[in-house]
């Protein structure tokens, strides 16, 4: 009778070693480390043994082989020939492999955390055998490779998480995260207000009631100032500078600020954002490859790319000035025809 209890005991440990092997190594080491750093108690427990991957692997495999070998010996003592082979195969495959691996593949973190005390005990017992093998594997194969995701993979992960009913990421957060990951691949030319849609003021224009009305109707708080044409931007006019001022025939040039900053149309958006932060400016004039004015770009344009939505206030007449520019270009082409 005692042989049957020993067999059940061995089948249990065979299942345990098999399930733990699959369960632990289905958990990414880097993911466990991140979760542990964020305070996940289960991840902390599992990571304490999972971080030494080769030692854990050797321990579990040695334990599994040892248990299955002893199990075969005991089965041979109560049965013989084909029957012993059939019973051993059935017990090991069904109860020692399939069932535990199915369970641990679904609840790897939970079961691993609950059984961590047992795993540490097994590591201690088999340490004299498993450590030399683990050391050799570390030297031959090197450390376990870290998982590094590309930006496209991260975007896909974010999309999958947002689609999951278990996720706490909503659509707005998904849009902002995707925008933050992808905006650096774009250039100033992709988001700027093209010259054809750019509103500017001539330097010699008198500041009178008509001009003030024109400025307010534009809906802009900062307006480029040009001399001969829009290729010669010489300043930036701040609408707030009109507050509390009686112009008395003053010109736009007299009230404009001369600290104009020009940027190349090929500049990446992450570099552009750093430039905005460094200079404390909100508007740059964009130059094309020939040094001519190609348009303008604001910090608002960069933020719109990050959050993935247009920032439109009650003074804006158009949500997308690039669309306006295309419409104007098409209209000019039609008039020429």
C-alpha positions in Angstrom: 0.0 0.0 0.0 2.8 2.4 0.8 4.1 2.1 -2.8 0.9 3.7 -4.0 1.3 6.7 -1.7 4.9 7.1 -2.8 3.7 6.9 -6.5 1.1 9.6 -5.9 3.7 11.7 -4.1 6.1 11.4 -7.0 3.4 12.1 -9.6 2.6 15.3 -7.6 6.2 16.4 -7.7 6.6 15.5 -11.3 3.6 17.7 -12.1 5.0 20.5 -9.9 8.4 20.5 -11.6 6.8 20.4 -15.1 4.3 23.1 -14.4 6.8 25.4 -12.6 9.3 25.0 -15.5 6.7 26.1 -18.1 5.1 28.7 -15.8 8.3 30.5 -14.7 9.8 30.6 -18.2 6.6 31.9 -19.7 7.0 35.0 -17.6 9.4 37.6 -19.1 12.1 38.5 -16.7 12.1 42.2 -17.6 8.3 42.3 -17.2 8.6 40.8 -13.8 11.3 43.3 -12.8 9.1 46.2 -13.9 6.1 44.9 -12.0 8.2 44.3 -8.9 9.5 47.8 -9.0 5.9 49.1 -9.3 5.1 47.2 -6.1 3.5 44.0 -7.3 4.1 41.5 -4.4 3.6 38.4 -6.6 6.1 39.7 -9.1 8.6 40.4 -6.4 8.5 36.9 -5.1 8.7 35.2 -8.5 11.5 37.6 -9.7 13.7 36.7 -6.8 14.2 33.2 -8.4 13.4 34.0 -12.0 16.3 36.5 -12.3 18.8 33.6 -12.1 17.3 31.9 -15.1 19.9 29.2 -15.7 20.1 28.2 -12.1 16.3 27.9 -11.9 16.1 26.0 -15.1 18.8 23.4 -14.1 17.2 22.9 -10.7 13.7 22.3 -12.0 14.9 20.0 -14.8 17.1 18.0 -12.5 14.2 17.6 -10.0 11.8 16.6 -12.8 14.2 14.0 -14.2 15.0 12.6 -10.7 11.3 12.3 -9.8 10.3 10.7 -13.1 13.2 8.2 -12.8 12.2 7.1 -9.3 8.6 7.0 -10.4 9.4 4.5 -13.2 11.3 2.3 -10.7 8.3 2.1 -8.3 5.9 1.5 -11.1 8.1 -1.4 -12.3 7.8 -2.9 -8.8 4.0 -3.2 -8.9 3.6 -4.0 -12.6 5.8 -5.5 -15.3 6.3 -5.4 -19.1 3.9 -3.5 -21.3 1.5 -2.7 -18.4 4.3 -0.9 -16.5 5.2 1.2 -19.6 1.6 2.0 -20.2 0.9 3.1 -16.6 4.1 5.1 -16.4 3.5 6.9 -19.7 -0.1 7.7 -18.8 0.7 9.0 -15.3 3.7 11.1 -16.4 2.2 12.5 -19.7 -1.4 13.2 -18.4 -0.9 14.0 -14.7 2.8 15.0 -14.8 2.9 17.1 -18.0 -0.4 18.1 -19.7 -2.6 19.0 -16.7 0.0 21.0 -14.7 1.4 22.8 -17.8 -2.2 23.8 -18.8 -2.8 25.2 -15.3 0.6 26.9 -14.9 0.4 28.5 -18.4 -2.8 30.3 -17.3 -1.9 31.2 -13.7 1.9 31.3 -13.8 2.4 34.4 -11.6 -0.2 33.4 -9.0 0.9 29.8 -8.6 4.6 30.7 -8.8 4.2 33.3 -6.0 2.3 30.8 -3.8 4.9 28.0 -4.3 8.0 30.2 -4.1 8.9 28.8 -0.7 8.9 25.3 -2.1 11.0 26.4 -5.2 13.6 28.0 -2.9 13.8 24.9 -0.9 14.3 22.7 -4.0 17.0 25.2 -5.2 18.8 24.8 -1.9 18.6 20.9 -2.1 19.8 20.6 -5.6 22.3 23.6 -5.5 25.5 21.4 -5.5 24.3 19.8 -8.8 22.5 22.7 -10.5 25.0 25.6 -9.7 27.9 24.1 -11.8 25.6 23.5 -14.7 24.1 27.0 -14.4 27.6 28.5 -14.2 28.6 26.7 -17.4 25.5 27.8 -19.2 26.1 31.4 -18.1 29.6 31.2 -19.5 28.7 29.5 -22.8 25.4 31.2 -23.6 25.8 34.4 -21.7 23.2 36.3 -19.7 19.6 36.0 -20.7 18.7 38.5 -23.4 16.6 41.5 -22.4 13.4 42.2 -24.2 13.6 45.5 -26.1 10.5 46.7 -28.0 10.6 48.9 -31.1 8.3 51.9 -31.3 6.0 50.1 -33.6 5.8 47.2 -31.2 5.1 49.5 -28.3 2.3 51.2 -30.3 0.8 47.8 -31.0 1.0 46.8 -27.3 -0.8 50.0 -26.3 -3.5 49.4 -28.9 -4.0 45.8 -27.7 -4.1 47.0 -24.0 -6.7 49.6 -24.8 -8.8 47.0 -26.6 -8.7 44.6 -23.6 -11.6 44.8 -21.2 -9.1 44.3 -18.3 -7.1 47.4 -19.3 -7.3 50.7 -17.5 -6.0 52.6 -20.6 -8.8 54.6 -22.2 -9.0 56.0 -25.8 -7.6 59.4 -24.9 -4.6 57.9 -23.1 -4.0 55.6 -26.0 -4.1 58.5 -28.5 -1.6 60.6 -26.4 0.8 57.7 -25.9 0.8 56.8 -29.6 1.3 60.5 -30.5 4.3 60.8 -28.0 5.9 57.7 -29.5 5.5 58.7 -33.2 5.9 62.5 -33.3 9.7 62.4 -33.3 9.6 60.7 -36.7 7.9 63.7 -38.2 9.5 66.9 -39.3 8.5 70.6 -39.1 7.2 70.5 -42.7 4.6 67.9 -41.7 2.9 70.1 -39.1 3.7 73.7 -40.1 1.2 76.3 -41.3 2.2 76.7 -45.0 3.1 80.2 -46.2 0.0 80.3 -48.4 -2.2 80.1 -45.3 0.1 82.2 -43.1 -1.2 85.5 -41.8 1.3 88.3 -41.5 1.4 92.1 -41.3 3.5 94.6 -43.2 5.9 96.6 -41.1 4.7 100.0 -42.2 1.0 99.4 -41.6 -0.5 102.0 -39.4 -2.2 100.8 -36.2 -5.7 102.2 -36.5 -9.2 100.9 -35.9 -9.3 99.0 -39.1 -5.9 97.3 -38.5 -6.9 96.4 -34.9 -10.1 94.8 -36.2 -8.2 92.9 -38.8 -5.7 91.6 -36.2 -8.5 90.5 -33.8 -10.4 88.8 -36.6 -7.3 86.8 -37.5 -7.7 84.9 -34.1 -3.9 84.8 -33.6 -2.0 86.0 -30.5 1.4 86.2 -32.4 1.7 87.5 -35.9 4.8 87.6 -38.2 5.8 91.0 -39.4 7.3 91.4 -42.9 8.9 94.2 -44.9 8.6 93.8 -48.6 6.9 90.4 -48.7 6.6 87.3 -46.6 10.1 86.2 -47.6 11.5 89.0 -45.4 10.1 88.4 -41.9 11.6 90.9 -39.5 9.7 90.6 -36.3 6.8 89.1 -34.4 3.8 91.2 -33.3 2.2 90.3 -30.0 -1.5 91.1 -29.9 -1.3 91.6 -26.1 1.0 94.6 -26.7 -2.1 96.5 -27.9 -3.7 96.4 -24.4 -3.6 99.7 -22.7 -1.9 101.4 -25.6 -3.2 104.4 -27.6 -1.3 103.9 -31.0 -1.5 107.5 -32.3 -0.4 106.6 -35.8 2.3 104.1 -34.7 3.3 101.4 -37.1 3.3 97.6 -36.7 7.1 97.7 -36.8 7.3 100.0 -33.8 5.4 97.6 -31.6 6.8 94.3 -33.0 9.6 92.4 -31.3 12.7 91.7 -33.4 13.7 88.4 -31.8 12.6 86.2 -34.7 13.8 82.6 -34.7 14.1 80.6 -37.9 14.0 76.8 -38.2 14.7 74.4 -41.0 11.7 72.6 -42.5 13.5 69.3 -42.1 14.1 69.6 -38.3 12.6 66.7 -36.3 9.8 67.5 -34.0 11.6 66.3 -30.8 14.4 68.7 -31.7 11.9 71.4 -32.4 10.2 70.9 -29.0 13.6 71.2 -27.3 14.2 74.4 -29.2 10.8 75.8 -28.0 11.7 74.9 -24.4 15.2 76.4 -24.7 14.2 79.7 -26.3 10.9 80.1 -24.4 9.3 81.2 -27.7 6.0 80.0 -29.0 6.3 80.7 -32.7 9.1 80.0 -35.2 9.4 80.9 -38.9 10.1 77.9 -41.1 12.7 78.1 -43.9 12.8 75.9 -47.0 16.0 74.4 -48.5 16.7 77.6 -50.4 16.4 79.8 -47.3 13.0 81.2 -48.3 10.1 81.4 -45.9 8.1 78.2 -46.1 5.6 78.9 -43.3 5.4 79.1 -39.6 5.2 76.6 -36.7 4.0 77.0 -33.1 4.4 75.0 -30.0 0.7 74.4 -30.2 1.3 72.5 -33.5 3.8 70.2 -31.7 1.4 69.6 -28.8 -1.4 68.7 -31.2 0.8 66.0 -32.7 1.5 64.6 -29.2 -2.1 64.5 -28.0 -3.4 63.5 -31.5 -6.1 66.1 -31.6 -6.6 69.7 -32.8 -6.4 72.4 -30.2 -9.1 74.8 -31.2 -10.3 77.7 -29.1 -13.3 80.0 -29.6 -11.2 82.4 -31.7 -10.0 79.9 -34.2 -11.8 80.0 -37.6 -10.1 77.0 -39.0 -9.2 73.7 -37.3 -6.4 72.8 -39.8 -4.5 75.5 -41.6 -2.7 73.0 -43.7 -6.1 72.1 -45.2 -6.8 75.7 -45.8 -3.4 76.0 -47.6 -4.3 73.1 -49.9 -7.7 74.6 -50.7 -6.0 78.0 -51.6 -3.4 76.2 -53.7 -6.1 74.3 -55.6 -8.1 77.5 -56.1 -5.1 79.2 -57.6 -4.6 76.3 -60.0 -8.2 76.4 -61.0 -8.0 80.1 -61.7 -4.9 79.7 -63.9 -6.8 77.1 -65.9 
